[in-house]
Amino acid sequence: MTGPAPRPPRSDAPWDLSFLRVGALVTGLVAVVSALVTALVAGWDDAIGVLVGAVVVTAFFTLSGVVIAWAGRIDDTFTLPAALGMFFVKAVVLFAVLSALPEEGWLDRRTLAWAVVAGALLWSAVQLRWVWTRQLYYVPPPAPPPAPPVAVEPRSADQGKPSNHG
């Protein structure tokens, strides 16, 4: 009987969460413009739904990113269960929030739901661009090749002596 296979060495590279800042800024800008357009077209109740939807999506993606990075710092094999678990939790929370809102209230549920869908697509686009423009290693990069040895010319016997030509 053999023991478990040795695990590959763990990378000490930190998890990069810089996409959260970019995603939040892009979502904020798009949400403000969308809320103003929505207020002009459909009213302020719908505009508030757009803004609340943007906040919900930003909170969800931020929480997911932090939890997945935390799980990845422990062990890379925990990232998929963490991501799937967070997806399930977010779906349940979103369902609960949308169900708890009154059908005819100060916040339009349908606008909120569509804002969440649009925000999730926007965040996905930000993450895709972030991944496509980063140099990410999926395996540890190979070690650089060793430097070639420097050829040393042998010194002749009279190179170190002072010259008598003078």
PAMARSE-675900 format. One record per atom (N, C-alpha, C, CB): x, y, z; residue in three letters. Coordinates in steps of 0.02 Angstrom, whole numbers, plus 32768, in hexadecimal, padded with zeros to 4 digits. Glycine has a CB too. Layout:
BEGIN
XYZala...
END
This chain:
BEGIN
802A7FC58000met800080008000met802D803E8000met7FD08000803Dmet801B806D7FD7thr804280AB7FD4thr801D80E37FF6thr805280BD7F8Athr80438114800Agly8027814F802Bgly800A817F7FF7gly805B81738055gly7FEC81B5800Fpro7FCF81E57FE0pro800682057FB6pro7FA8821C8007pro7FF382187F7Aala802382387F4Dala8038827B7F6Aala800482417F06ala8077828D7F61pro808C82CE7F7Cpro806983067F57pro80D982D67F75pro805783387F7Earg803583737F61arg806883A07F41arg800C83997F97arg805483C27F0Bpro808283F27EECpro808F842B7F1Dpro8067840D7EA9pro80C8844C7F16pro80D684847F44pro80A184BB7F3Dpro811C84A17F36pro808F84D77F76arg805C850B7F7Aarg807B854D7F64arg803F85107FC1arg805885717F3Aser807085B37F25ser806585E67F5Dser804B85CA7EE3ser809586117F66asp808E86457F98asp807286867F7Aasp80D186537FBAasp805F86837F3Bala804586BF7F1Aala800286D27F3Aala803C86B37ECEala7FF887117F4Bpro7FB987267F6Apro7F8187267F36pro7FC0876C7F89pro7F45871C7F4Etrp7F0A871F7F23trp7EFE87677F12trp7ECB86FF7F45trp7EF687757ED2asp7EED87B97EBAasp7EA387CA7EB7asp7F0E87C37E75asp7E8E87F97EE0leu7E48880E7EE1leu7E3F88547EC3leu7E2D880D7F28leu7E6E88697E99ser7E6B88AC7E7Dser7E2F88B67E4Fser7EAA88BC7E59ser7E13887F7E36phe7DD888867E0Bphe7D9C88A17E32phe7DC688427DEBphe7D9C889A7E75leu7D6588B37E9Dleu7D6088FF7E98leu7D6D889E7EE7leu7D9889207E9Barg7D98896A7E97arg7D7F89807E52arg7DDF89867EA4arg7D9889607E1Eval7D8489727DDAval7D3989637DD1val7DAE894B7DA6val7D2389297DE7gly7CDD89167DE0gly7CAF89467E05gly7CD288D17DF9gly7CC3895A7E41ala7C9A89897E68ala7C9689CD7E46ala7CB689907EAFala7CCF89E57E2Cleu7CCF8A267E0Aleu7CA48A257DCBleu7D168A3B7DF9leu7CAC89F17DA2val7C8589EC7D64val7C3B89E57D75val7C9D89B07D3Aval7C2B89BC7DA6thr7BE589B37DB9thr7BC889F47DD4thr7BDF897C7DEEthr7BEE8A187DFCgly7BD68A587E16gly7BC78A8A7DDFgly7C098A767E45gly7BF48A907DAFleu7BEA8ABE7D78leu7BAD8AAB7D4Dleu7C288AC27D4Cleu7BA98A6B7D3Bval7B718A547D12val7B308A5A7D39val7B7D8A0A7CFCval7B318A4C7D7Aala7AF48A507DA2ala7ADA8A987DA7ala7B018A357DE9ala7B068AC87DB0val7AF08B0E7DB4val7AD18B247D73val7B2C8B3C7DC7val7AF38B157D3Bval7AD78B287CFAval7A958B047CEDval7B0A8B197CC1val7A938AC47CFCser7A568A9D7CF2ser7A1D8AB57D1Eser7A638A537CFFser7A2C8AC77D5Bala79F98AE07D89ala79DC8B227D70ala7A158AE87DD0ala7A078B4E7D58leu79EE8B8E7D3Dleu79C18B847D00leu7A288BBC7D2Cleu79D68B587CD3val79AE8B4A7C98val796C8B287CACval79D58B1C7C66val79708AFA7CDBthr79348AD77CF2thr79048B077D15thr79478A9E7D22thr791F8B367D3Cala78F58B677D5Dala78CF8B927D2Aala791F8B957D8Cala78F08BA47CF4leu78CF8BCC7CC1leu789A8BA47C9Bleu79038BE87C8Fleu78A88B647C90val787B8B3B7C67val78438B1B7C91val78A38B047C44val78558AFF7CCCala78248AD77CF1ala78148AF27D36ala783E8A917CF8ala783A8B217D4Fgly782C8B3D7D91gly78618B2B7DC5gly77E88B257DAAgly785C8B4C7DFFtrp788E8B457E32trp788C8B017E56trp78878B7C7E65trp78518AE27E59asp784D8AA07E79asp78798A6E7E53asp78038A877E7Aasp78758A727E11asp789F8A457DE8asp78E88A587DEDasp78888A477D9Fasp78F78A987DF0ala793D8AAF7DF6ala795C8A957E37ala79418AFB7DF3ala79368A977E6Dile794F8A7C7EACile795B8A317EA6ile791D8A8B7EE7ile79308A0E7E81gly793A89C77E74gly797B89B97E50gly790089AB7E4Cgly798D89E47E21val79CD89DD7DFDval7A0789E57E2Dval79D28A117DC3val7A038A187E58leu7A3A8A257E87leu7A4089ED7EBBleu7A308A687EAAleu7A0989D67ED5val7A0A899F7F06val7A2589607EE4val79C389937F24val7A1089537EA6gly7A2A89197E82gly7A75891C7E79gly7A0989147E3Egly7A8F89577E6Aala7AD8895F7E63ala7AFC89537EA5ala7AE989A57E4Aala7ADE89697EDCval7AFD895D7F1Eval7AFC89137F2Eval7AD789857F55val7AC588F17F1Fval7ABF88A97F2Dval7AF488837F05val7A7888907F1Bval7AFA88927EC5val7B2A886E7E9Bval7B71887B7EB2val7B2188837E51val7B8188B97EC2thr7BC488CA7ED9thr7BD388A67F1Athr7BCB89167EE3thr7BA488A57F48ala7BAE88817F87ala7BB788367F7Bala7B73888D7FB7ala7B8F88197F50phe7B9487D27F42phe7BD887C07F22phe7B5C87BC7F14phe7BEE87E67EF1phe7C2D87D67ED0phe7C6887E27EFEphe7C3587FF7E8Fphe7C6488157F27thr7C9A88227F57thr7C9E87EA7F8Athr7C8F88667F7Athr7C6587D67FA6leu7C6487A07FD6leu7C7E875F7FB8leu7C1D87967FF2leu7C6987507F7Bser7C8087137F59ser7CCC87157F4Fser7C5D870A7F16ser7CE5874E7F36gly7D2D87537F2Agly7D56874A7F69gly7D3D87977F0Cgly7D3F87687FA0val7D6487627FDFval7D61871A7FF9val7D4787928014val7D2786FA7FF6val7D2086B68010val7D4986857FE5val7CD686A08010val7D47868D7FA4ile7D6D86607F78ile7DB8866A7F82ile7D5A866B7F2Eile7DCE86A87F89ala7E1586B57F96ala7E2A86987FDAala7E2387017F95ala7E00869E800Ctrp7E0E8681804Dtrp7E1586358048trp7DD786948080trp7DE786168024ala7DE985CD801Cala7E2885B97FF5ala7DAA85B47FF8ala7E3A85E07FC3gly7E7685D27F9Bgly7EB685D97FC3gly7E7885FE7F60gly7EB686057FF4arg7EF2860C801Earg7EFC85CE8049arg7EEE864A804Aarg7EC585AE805Aile7ECA85718083ile7EE285378057ile7E85855F80A3ile7EBF852C801Fasp7ED284F87FF0asp7EAC85047FAFasp7EC284B0800Dasp7ECE84FC7F77asp7EAE85097F36asp7E7184DD7F2Aasp7EE084FD7EFEasp7E7084A27F47thr7E3784757F3Dthr7DF7848F7F5Ethr7E4784307F56thr7DFC84BF7F89phe7DC184DB7FAAphe7D9E85127F82phe7DD484F67FEEphe7DBE852A7F4Dthr7DA185637F29thr7D6185517F05thr7DD3857D7EF7thr7D5D85187EE4leu7D1F85067EC1leu7CE584FC7EF2leu7D2A84C67E98leu7CED84D67F28pro7CB684D17F58pro7CA285157F75pro7CC884A17F90pro7CD385407F81ala7CC385827F9Cala7C9B85AA7F69ala7D0485A87FAFala7CAF85A77F29ala7C8B85CC7EF5ala7C4485B27EEDala7CB185C87EB2ala7C3C85707EEAleu7BF985537EE3leu7BCE85617F21leu7BFE85087ED7leu7BEC855D7F5Bgly7BC7856C7F99gly7BB085B47F9Bgly7BF2855D7FD5gly7BDC85E17F87met7BC986287F86met7B9286357F52met7C0686557F77met7B9586147F19phe7B61861C7EE7phe7B1E86057F03phe7B7385F37EA7phe7B1C85CD7F26phe7ADF85B47F44phe7AC585E57F78phe7AEA856F7F63phe7AF185FD7FA4val7ADC862B7FD8val7AC1866C7FBAval7B17863B8008val7AE286867F87lys7ACB86C47F67lys7A8886BB7F46lys7AFE86DD7F34lys7A7D86827F26ala7A3C86757F05ala7A0486727F39ala7A3E86337EDDala7A1186517F71val79DE864C7FA6val79D186917FC4val79F5861B7FDDval7A0586B77FD1val79FC86FA7FEEval79D787287FBEval7A41871A8001val79E987267F7Eleu79C687507F4Dleu797D873C7F48leu79E8874A7F08leu796E86FC7F47phe792986E57F45phe790386FE7F83phe792686987F41phe792386F97FBDala790387107FFBala78F6875B7FF9ala792E86FE8037ala792687817FE1val791E87CA7FDEval78E687DD7FAEval796087EC7FC8val78E687BF7F72leu78B287CF7F42leu786D87B87F59leu78C287AF7EFEleu786A87817F7Cser782A87687F95ser781087937FCFser783087207FABser783E87AE7FF7ala782A87D68031ala7811881C801Eala786487DC8061ala782488347FE3leu780E88767FCFleu77C488757FBCleu783888907F93leu779F88A87FCFpro775888A97FBCpro775188B27F70pro773388E27FE1pro771D88957F55glu771388987F0Dglu770A88E07EF5glu76D6886F7EF9glu76E689077F1Bglu76DD894E7F0Aglu76FB89787F42glu769189607F00glu773B89857F3Fgly775C89AB7F74gly778689E37F57gly7786897E7F9Fgly77AE8A007F83trp77D88A377F6Etrp78118A207F42trp77F38A5B7FABtrp781E89DF7F40leu785489C37F19leu783689917EE7leu788A89A17F46leu7841899C7EA8asp782589707E75asp784F89307E71asp782389937E30asp782F88F77E82arg785388B77E83arg786D88A37E3Farg782588807E9Earg784588AE7E0Carg7859889A7DC8arg789688C27DB2arg781E88A37D96arg789689027DBEthr78D0892C7DACthr790D89167DD3thr78C289767DB8thr790489097E14leu793B88F17E3Dleu795788B07E21leu792488E77E85leu792B88817E0Fala794288417DF5ala7968884A7DB3ala790588127DEAala794E88737D86trp7970887F7D46trp79B288A47D51trp794488A67D17trp79B588D07D82ala79F388F37D92ala7A2788C17DACala79E8892A7DC6ala7A11888F7DD3val7A40885C7DEBval7A5A88337DB0val7A1D882E7E1Fval7A2E88217D82val7A4487FB7D47val7A7688247D1Eval7A0787E77D1Bval7A6588637D11ala7A92888D7CE9ala7AD488987D0Eala7A7188D17CDBala7AD188A27D4Fgly7B0D88AC7D77gly7B39886E7D77gly7AFC88BF7DBDgly7B1B88347D7Cala7B4287F57D7Bala7B6587ED7D38ala7B1487B97D89ala7B4287FE7D01leu7B6287FA7CBFleu7B9B882C7CBAleu7B2E88077C88leu7B9188687CD5leu7BC6889B7CD4leu7C0288847CFCleu7BAB88DD7CF0leu7BF788697D38trp7C2E88507D61trp7C5188177D3Etrp7C1488397DA6trp7C2C87EC7D1Dser7C4B87B47CF8ser7C7887CF7CC1ser7C1487857CDAser7C6288027C9Eala7C8B88217C6Aala7CCB883F7C87ala7C6388567C44ala7CC488607CC0val7D00887D7CE1val7D3188467CF4val7CEB88A57D20val7D17880F7D11gln7D4387D87D24gln7D6387B77CE7gln7D1B87A47D4Cgln7D3D87AE7CB1leu7D5A87917C75leu7D9287BC7C5Aleu7D2487887C3Fleu7D8787FD7C57arg7DBC882A7C3Farg7DF888287C6Darg7DA288727C39arg7DEC88257CADtrp7E2288227CDEtrp7E4C87E37CD4trp7E0688247D26trp7E2B87AB7CC9val7E50876C7CBFval7E75876C7C7Dval7E1F87307CC3val7E5587857C49trp7E7487857C06trp7EAF87B47C01trp7E4187977BD2trp7EB287E77C2Bthr7EE988177C25thr7F1F880E7C5Athr7ECE885E7C28thr7F1987DC7C84arg7F4B87CE7CB8arg7F7687937CA3arg7F2887C07CFBarg7FB387937CBBgln7FDE87597CB1gln7FD4872D7CEEgln802A876E7CA7gln7FAA86FB7CE6leu7F9A86CD7D1Cleu7FB986897D0Eleu7F4D86C77D26leu7FD9866C7D3Ftyr7FF5862A7D38tyr7FC485F77D57tyr803B86257D5Atyr7FB485C47D31tyr7F8885907D4Atyr7FB085587D6Atyr7F5D85747D11tyr7FEF85577D5Dval801E852A7D7Eval805A85557D90val803384ED7D50val808385407DC0pro80BE85687DCFpro80EA856F7D91pro80E685497E0Apro810185AC7D83pro812B85B57D48pro816C858F7D4Fpro813986007D3Bpro8189857A7D17pro81C985567D1Cpro820085847D34pro81DC85377CD8pro823285667D51ala826C858D7D69ala829285A77D2Cala829B85627D96ala82AE85E37D31pro82D485FD7CF8pro831085D17CEBpro82EB86477D05pro832785CE7CADpro836285A47C9Dpro83A085C07CC0pro836E85A07C51pro83CE85947CD1pro840B85AC7CF2pro843485D77CC2pro843685717D0Dpro845886067CDDala848286317CB4ala84BC86087C99ala849C866E7CDEala84D086137C5Bpro850985EE7C3Fpro854986017C64pro851085FB7BF2pro857685D27C6Bpro85B485E37C8Fpro85DC86157C66pro85DF85A37C9Cpro85FC86437C89val862486767C69val866986597C5Bval862986B77C96val8680865E7C1Eala86C286447C0Bala86F786737C26ala86C9863D7BBEala872686577C4Aval875E867E7C66val879C866D7C3Eval8768866F7CB3val87BC86A17C24glu87F986967BFDglu8833868C7C2Eglu880886D27BCDglu885A865A7C21pro8895864F7C4Epro88C686897C47pro88B9860C7C3Dpro88E3869C7C7Farg891486D27C7Farg895986B57C6Earg891686F67CC4arg897D86DA7C46ser89C186C37C37ser89EE86D77C70ser89DB86E17BF4ser8A2886BB7C73ala8A5686C67CABala8A6D870E7CB0ala8A9286987CA5ala8A7687327C78asp8A9087767C7Casp8A5987AB7C7Casp8ABF87827C43asp8A19879A7C82gln89E487CD7C84gln89E387F27CC5gln89A087AD7C77gln89F587D17CFBgly89F187F27D3Cgly8A3088187D4Egly89E487BF7D71gly8A6688157D25lys8AA588367D35lys8AA9887A7D15lys8AE1880B7D20lys8AC888AC7D36pro8AD088ED7D16pro8AFF88EA7CDApro8AEA89217D49pro8AF189147CACser8B1989147C6Eser8B59893D7C78ser8AF189317C32ser8B9089277C5Aasn8BCF894B7C5Easn8BD989787C22asn8C08891A7C64asn8BA6897C7BF7his8BAC89A77BBBhis8B9A89EE7BCEhis8B7E898E7B81his8BBF8A177BD6gly8BA88A537BEAgly8BBE8A927BE0gly8BA58A507C1Cgly
END
